[in-house]
Amino acid sequence: MVEEEKRVIADLHIHSRFSRATSKDLTIQNLIKWAKIKGVNLLGTGDFTHEKWLDEIKSELEEKDGILIPKNKDESVRFILTSEISLVYTQDGKGRRVHLLFFAPNLDVVKKINLYFDKKGRRDYDGRPIFKISCMDFTKDMKEISDEIEIIPAHAWTPWFGVFGSQSGFNSLKEAFGEQADKIYAIETGMSSDPSMNWRIAELHGKTILSFSDLHSFWPWRIGREATIFNSINSYQDIISQIRENKIYATIEVDPAYGKYHYDGHRLCKFSCSPRQSKEIENKCPVCGKELIIGVENRVGELANFPAGFRSKNAKPFFSVLPLHEIIALYNQNLVSSKKNWIIYDKLIEKFGNEFNILLEIGTEDLKKVEIDDKLIGLIIENRIGNIKVKPGYDGEYGRAVLPDTEDKQKKLI
């Protein structure tokens, strides 16, 4: 897969340190460093609506055909101009909160976009600013600036800010974008869904299914945890063509259960359950009696036109793997950022070059050439073939991988 020389692994949904709840050490150089370690070749800049971050982008990167490269001419990690907007408004008597990812073809268009926002309000307080604009109007206004601006519903199924979210979203792209719906060529799965879940929605059969990390720090268990594999990229237009014509190669996903909103539940009540169980208890929390936060699996089932297991004729392949640090932490039974995990991780990276090589390519015999335990090697291979079980995340809590021999003990918690 990744040995194909011309294929590009891209993470185009990221944030800078100027977005809320992000690492203060998020810099262009740190993004480049850790993208190389992860095996990501193309990054979004994120947050180009924030002037201070935009200044850094201009200072450290130079633009050619809509692709930005470091000024030292090292093209092992390239960038395109990306940002995210939070739209908060009322439609059909219901409060809507939708996050949209959007790409710009060049810095001249970025300047026009930022002037547009300046007429609507402030954009200096957050890398992902909030505006009272509808999805339809935002799309219409962006397309008037440039048809090359690409607009993608971000983490499309999450309850609070996904376009299909159970708490503030819509039942269709047509409902959300109105007459502009045909200008939406793709959606982002988000961590709590994967392509197979999205294939169940008839409206999405004509759309490209993309995956990106929505990273808030550069650590390797964040950057590239979800990514899209493009074919050869030499210009911004190459990216847009593959998105609009559904010609991407594949996506890299995590198990949807790993996402923060896969199951239904209440975080404060420490209660979660499957959609079937939610139905049995009439969507009411047995701890506090209030309505449960309906997660992504339940919401997909609610809107689905096809049963689980259905495969769209336009479907692209996808690879489902947890980040390597999660697998090492599972083996060591400790926190993902533990120094003990880093020692093993660094040893593997030194031997095999980058994390995606290890997750997707390196065979058992080669892994045995590194001084690591056979049990860990087994977990790396089990992860690759999708055999690591995950206790599902819910209501803002990440899912948690469990060792095979502890799975039965965990069943009563799921």
Secondary structure, 3 states (H helix, E strand, C coil): CCCCCCCEEEECCECCCCCCCCCCCCCHHHHHHHHHHHCCCEEECCCCCCHHHHHHHHHHEEEECCEEEECCCCCCCEEEEEEEEEEEEEECCEEEEEEEEEEECCHHHHHHHHHHHHCCCCCCCCCCCEECCCHHHHHHHHHHHCCCCEEEECCCCCCCCCCCCCCCCCCCHHHHHHHHHHHCCEEECCCCCCHHHHCCCHHHHHCEEECCCCECCCCCCCCCCCEEEECCCCCHHHHHHHHHCCCCCEEEECCHHHCCCCEEEECCCCEEECHHHHHHCCCECCCCCCECECCHHHHHHHHCCCCCCCCCCCCCCEEECCCHHHHHHHHHCCCCCCHHHHHHHHHHHHHHCCHHHHHHCCCHHHHCCCCCCHHHHHHHHHHHCCCCEEECCECCECCEEECHHHHHHHHCCC
